[in-house]
Amino acid sequence: MSKLFMFEKPLGMRDTLPALFETKKLVRNRMSDEIEKWGYQFIETPTLEYYETIGNASAILDQQLFKLLDQQGHSLVLRPDMTAPIARVAASKLYKEGYPLRLAYAANVFRAQQREGGRPAEFEQIGVECIGDGTISADAEAIALMISSLKKSGLEHFTVAIGHIGYVNTLFLEIVGNEDRANVLRRYLYEKNYVGYREHVKSLSLSSIDKQRLLELLKLRGDMTKISAARELVESTTGREMVDELEQLWQSLEAYGVADYIKIDFNLVSHMSYYTGILFEVYGPKVGFLLGNGGRYDQLFNKFNRPESATGFGIHIDRLIEALDLDEKPNNIQCVIFSPENRKEAIRYAEEKREQGERVVLQDISGVKDIDACTSSFSEVTYFIGNKSKTEAK
């Protein structure tokens, strides 16, 4: 093996060392427990999927897919998200017409990076999908569950922005008239490049009134007062119905008691092309990226020939851990060091401790080169050496 690559990893890949692994497990378990309490059932899907199905359905850019061929020459991809694979399963093995499914996952997903820039190519998501319920109540449940699971993870301060992709699309088409011109505007919003958006609007061949309407959209971010302003800005009945949906969502979230975490943002758009209605994003402290996002995707199931409504969310666990202010916990692993003549006694002692739920390393002293270095990382060390045992708390 070339020395150049001996300790290197592919672009965007990461090693998870024991301390971080323990933290991720703690956070994952806290969130999983809460998700299960809401009646969602966890499932697993394959790491590899067919490109023709999941690769096309995922809405992840083609250049971000990890592709390979199997022995039969079929194109495969490493799953780039979990929503499309779960939709595949739900549309086939779990399909029950008229019966909402509540499914959950905790899994790694893969997206190729063109350059490092601190962006992972493999990362873990935890999330849920509520399939078969087209009501605003289902959207509210997804958001309320996301908030509840984030609180259980230990996160105290965060904000969930809620919007409606249909409102943005309707307003843009009313004013600029076609999808190509609307896509340019959407791109600025997705990148949160509001300066670029304003400059682009000023350059358009539109009336001053229409330009002002496009600029007013940027002000539709904040509390419930933005609802009436949004209703006045759009002209079509369809657009106003979408504002009504967002108002209903707010009222449902108030019923859940989570409105303090919510802000309205009619500027929300997504790079995921399958979103069709309510959108939401969650922001936390100390992290320059979204912690997670979700929304309604009523068109995705059409790709599996099973038209169905669905909504859900996904949380980026690594980003969540960055936002969490977790205290450094001391290593709670104990160590039992023994000499060969005390092996049986040491083993019995270790087994008793393990039965009590303790974590115990059993170490033959003859396998230790530096006793101080070996024992320094354990919370407690018990020696079975010579004629007596001795316990030391570290």
C-alpha positions in Angstrom: 0.0 0.0 0.0 1.2 3.5 -0.9 2.4 5.4 2.2 0.4 8.4 0.8 -2.9 6.6 1.4 -2.1 4.5 4.4 -3.8 6.8 6.9 -6.0 8.8 4.5 -9.7 8.5 4.0 -11.9 9.2 0.9 -13.1 12.8 0.6 -15.7 13.7 3.1 -15.4 10.5 5.2 -14.9 10.6 8.9 -13.7 8.3 11.7 -15.9 8.2 14.8 -13.7 7.7 17.9 -15.0 6.2 21.1 -15.9 9.4 22.9 -17.9 10.8 20.0 -19.4 7.3 19.4 -20.7 7.2 23.0 -22.2 10.7 22.6 -23.9 9.9 19.4 -25.3 6.7 20.9 -26.6 8.7 23.9 -28.3 11.3 21.7 -29.7 8.8 19.3 -31.2 6.7 22.1 -32.8 9.7 23.7 -34.5 10.7 20.4 -35.4 7.2 19.4 -37.1 6.6 22.8 -39.2 9.7 22.3 -40.1 8.9 18.7 -41.2 5.4 19.7 -43.4 6.9 22.5 -45.4 8.7 19.7 -46.1 5.3 18.1 -43.6 5.4 15.3 -41.8 2.1 14.4 -38.2 2.0 13.3 -37.2 0.2 10.1 -33.9 -0.4 8.2 -33.4 -0.3 4.5 -30.4 -1.4 2.4 -27.3 0.8 2.1 -27.3 0.0 -1.6 -30.3 0.8 -3.8 -31.0 0.7 -7.5 -30.2 3.9 -9.3 -33.3 3.7 -11.5 -35.6 3.8 -8.5 -34.0 5.5 -5.4 -31.4 7.4 -7.4 -34.1 9.0 -9.5 -36.6 9.4 -6.8 -34.4 10.9 -4.1 -34.2 14.5 -5.5 -30.5 14.6 -4.6 -28.4 16.0 -7.4 -27.0 13.3 -9.7 -23.4 14.5 -9.2 -23.8 13.9 -5.4 -24.7 10.2 -5.8 -22.2 7.5 -5.2 -22.7 5.1 -8.1 -21.4 1.6 -8.8 -22.3 -1.5 -10.8 -23.2 -4.9 -9.5 -22.1 -8.2 -11.1 -25.2 -8.2 -13.4 -24.3 -4.7 -14.7 -27.1 -2.9 -12.8 -26.5 0.6 -11.7 -26.6 1.0 -7.9 -26.3 4.0 -5.5 -25.4 4.4 -1.9 -28.6 5.7 -0.4 -28.4 9.6 -0.5 -31.4 10.0 1.8 -33.9 7.9 3.7 -37.2 9.3 2.5 -37.1 7.7 -0.9 -36.1 4.2 0.4 -38.8 4.3 3.0 -41.3 5.4 0.3 -40.2 2.3 -1.7 -40.8 0.0 1.2 -44.1 1.6 2.2 -45.4 1.5 -1.4 -44.6 -2.2 -1.7 -44.4 -4.3 1.5 -46.3 -2.1 3.9 -48.9 -0.7 1.5 -52.4 -0.5 3.1 -54.7 1.8 1.4 -56.3 4.3 3.7 -54.2 3.4 6.7 -51.6 5.9 7.8 -48.1 4.5 8.5 -45.8 5.9 11.1 -42.2 4.9 10.3 -38.9 6.0 11.7 -35.2 5.5 11.0 -31.7 6.2 12.3 -29.2 5.5 9.5 -26.2 6.8 7.6 -26.7 8.4 4.2 -24.1 9.2 1.5 -23.6 12.3 -0.7 -20.4 12.8 -2.7 -18.6 16.1 -2.2 -16.6 17.8 -4.9 -14.3 19.4 -2.3 -13.8 19.0 1.4 -14.8 22.3 3.0 -15.8 20.5 6.2 -18.8 18.9 4.5 -19.3 15.1 5.2 -19.9 12.6 2.5 -21.4 10.2 5.0 -23.6 11.3 7.9 -26.2 10.0 10.2 -29.9 11.1 10.2 -32.7 10.3 12.5 -36.2 11.0 11.5 -39.8 10.0 10.8 -42.2 9.6 7.9 -46.0 9.8 8.4 -47.5 8.2 5.3 -51.2 8.2 4.2 -52.4 11.3 6.1 -52.9 14.4 4.0 -54.1 16.7 6.8 -52.5 19.7 8.4 -52.7 17.7 11.7 -50.1 15.3 10.3 -47.7 18.2 9.5 -48.3 19.5 13.0 -47.5 16.1 14.5 -44.3 15.8 12.6 -43.1 19.3 13.7 -44.3 18.8 17.4 -42.5 15.4 17.5 -39.3 16.9 16.1 -39.4 19.6 18.7 -40.1 17.1 21.5 -37.3 14.7 20.4 -34.8 17.7 20.1 -35.7 18.7 23.7 -35.2 15.1 24.8 -31.8 15.1 23.2 -30.8 17.9 25.5 -31.1 20.9 23.1 -32.8 23.8 24.9 -32.5 26.7 22.5 -33.6 26.3 18.9 -36.0 27.7 16.3 -38.2 26.0 13.8 -39.1 28.1 10.7 -42.3 27.0 8.9 -43.3 27.9 5.4 -45.2 26.7 2.3 -43.5 25.9 -0.9 -46.8 26.1 -2.8 -47.2 29.8 -1.7 -43.8 30.8 -3.0 -44.4 28.9 -6.3 -47.8 30.5 -6.8 -46.6 34.0 -6.1 -43.7 33.7 -8.4 -45.8 32.3 -11.3 -48.4 35.1 -10.8 -45.7 37.7 -11.2 -43.0 36.3 -13.6 -45.2 34.0 -15.6 -43.0 30.9 -16.2 -41.0 28.2 -14.3 -37.6 29.2 -15.7 -37.9 32.7 -14.3 -39.4 31.5 -11.1 -36.5 29.0 -10.7 -34.0 31.8 -10.7 -35.8 33.6 -7.9 -36.2 30.3 -5.9 -32.5 29.7 -6.2 -31.7 33.0 -4.4 -34.1 32.1 -1.6 -32.7 28.6 -1.2 -29.2 30.0 -0.9 -30.6 32.7 1.4 -28.9 35.3 -0.8 -31.4 38.0 -0.1 -29.0 40.8 -1.4 -28.7 38.9 -4.7 -32.5 38.4 -4.8 -33.2 42.1 -4.4 -30.7 43.0 -7.1 -32.2 40.4 -9.5 -35.7 41.7 -8.9 -34.6 45.2 -9.7 -33.2 44.0 -13.0 -36.4 42.3 -14.1 -38.7 43.8 -16.8 -41.7 44.2 -14.5 -43.9 47.0 -13.3 -42.9 48.8 -10.2 -45.9 47.2 -8.4 -44.9 43.7 -9.3 -41.3 44.3 -8.3 -42.5 45.7 -5.0 -44.6 42.5 -4.5 -41.5 40.4 -5.0 -39.5 42.5 -2.5 -42.4 42.4 0.0 -42.0 38.6 0.1 -38.7 39.0 2.0 -40.6 40.7 4.8 -42.9 37.8 5.4 -40.8 36.3 8.2 -41.7 36.5 11.9 -44.8 35.9 14.0 -48.5 35.4 13.2 -48.8 39.0 12.0 -47.2 37.8 8.7 -50.2 35.6 7.9 -52.4 38.5 7.0 -49.7 40.3 5.1 -49.0 37.1 3.1 -52.7 36.8 2.3 -52.8 40.3 0.9 -49.7 39.9 -1.2 -50.9 36.9 -3.3 -53.9 37.4 -5.7 -55.0 33.8 -6.5 -57.5 31.8 -4.5 -55.0 28.9 -4.5 -52.3 31.1 -2.9 -54.6 32.3 -0.2 -55.7 28.7 0.6 -52.0 27.9 1.2 -51.8 30.8 3.6 -54.9 29.4 5.4 -53.0 26.0 5.7 -50.1 27.7 7.4 -52.5 29.5 9.7 -54.1 26.2 10.6 -50.7 24.7 11.2 -49.8 27.5 13.6 -53.0 26.9 15.5 -52.3 23.2 15.8 -48.8 23.8 17.0 -50.2 26.2 19.7 -52.4 23.3 20.8 -49.3 21.1 21.2 -47.8 23.9 23.3 -44.7 24.4 21.1 -45.5 27.8 19.4 -42.7 29.5 21.3 -40.2 27.5 19.1 -41.9 28.5 15.9 -41.4 31.4 13.5 -43.2 31.9 10.1 -41.0 32.2 7.0 -42.8 32.5 3.6 -39.3 32.6 2.0 -38.6 28.9 2.7 -37.8 26.8 -0.4 -35.9 23.5 -0.7 -33.5 21.8 -3.1 -35.6 18.6 -2.6 -37.9 18.8 -5.6 -40.5 16.4 -4.2 -41.7 18.8 -1.5 -45.2 20.0 -2.3 -46.6 21.9 0.7 -45.7 22.7 4.3 -41.9 23.1 4.7 -39.9 23.5 7.9 -36.3 23.9 9.0 -34.7 23.9 12.5 -31.8 26.1 13.5 -29.7 25.7 16.7 -26.9 27.6 18.5 -23.2 27.4 17.6 -23.9 25.7 14.2 -23.8 27.5 10.9 -25.9 24.8 9.2 -29.5 23.5 9.5 -29.9 20.9 12.2 -32.7 19.3 10.3 -35.7 19.9 8.0 -38.8 18.3 6.7 -42.1 18.9 5.0 -44.9 17.5 2.9 -44.1 15.4 -0.2 -47.4 14.3 -1.7 -45.9 13.6 -5.2 -43.0 11.2 -4.3 -45.2 8.1 -4.1 -46.3 8.6 -7.7 -42.8 7.4 -8.7 -43.7 4.0 -7.1 -47.2 3.9 -8.7 -48.8 4.3 -5.3 -50.2 7.9 -5.1 -50.2 8.8 -1.4 -49.8 11.8 1.0 -46.8 11.9 3.3 -44.9 14.2 5.6 -41.8 13.8 7.8 -38.5 15.2 9.1 -34.9 14.3 9.3 -32.3 15.5 11.9 -28.5 15.6 11.2 -27.1 13.9 14.3 -23.6 15.2 13.9 -24.8 18.8 13.6 -27.1 18.3 16.6 -24.2 17.2 18.7 -22.2 20.3 17.7 -25.2 22.4 18.9 -25.6 20.5 22.2 -23.8 21.8 25.2 -23.0 18.4 26.7 -20.8 18.2 29.7 -17.7 16.0 29.3 -18.6 12.8 31.2 -15.8 10.9 32.9 -15.2 7.4 31.5 -17.4 5.1 33.5 -15.6 1.9 32.6 -14.0 -0.1 35.4 -10.9 -2.2 35.1 -10.1 -5.5 36.9 -6.4 -6.3 36.8 -5.4 -9.8 37.8 -2.4 -12.1 38.1 -2.8 -15.6 36.6 -3.2 -17.3 40.0 -6.3 -15.1 40.8 -7.9 -15.5 37.4 -11.1 -17.2 38.6 -11.7 -14.7 41.4 -11.2 -11.8 39.0 -13.6 -13.3 36.5 -16.3 -13.9 39.1 -15.9 -10.4 40.4 -16.2 -8.9 36.8 -19.2 -11.0 36.0 -21.0 -9.8 39.2 -20.3 -6.2 38.3 -21.6 -6.7 34.7 -24.7 -8.3 36.1 -25.3 -5.1 38.1 -25.0 -3.2 34.8 -21.5 -2.0 35.2 -19.0 -1.8 32.3 -15.9 -3.8 33.2 -12.6 -4.6 31.4 -10.8 -7.7 32.6 -7.1 -7.4 32.1 -4.2 -9.9 32.7 -1.4 -7.9 34.3 1.2 -9.7 32.2 -0.3 -8.1 29.1 0.3 -4.6 30.5 3.5 -2.7 29.6 2.8 0.5 31.6 0.4 0.0 34.5 -0.1 3.8 35.1 -0.9 4.5 31.5 -3.2 1.5 31.3 -5.3 2.4 34.4 -5.4 6.2 33.9 -8.5 6.2 31.7 -10.7 4.0 33.9 -13.1 5.3 36.6 -12.2 2.5 39.0 -9.5 -0.2 39.1 -9.6 -3.4 41.1 -6.6 -5.5 41.5 -6.6 -9.3 42.1 -2.9 -9.8 42.6 -1.1 -11.9 45.1 -3.0 -12.9 48.2 -5.5 -10.0 48.3 -7.7 -7.7 46.2 -7.6 -3.9 46.2 -9.9 -1.3 44.7 -8.8 2.2 43.6 -11.2 4.9 42.5 -9.7 7.1 39.8 
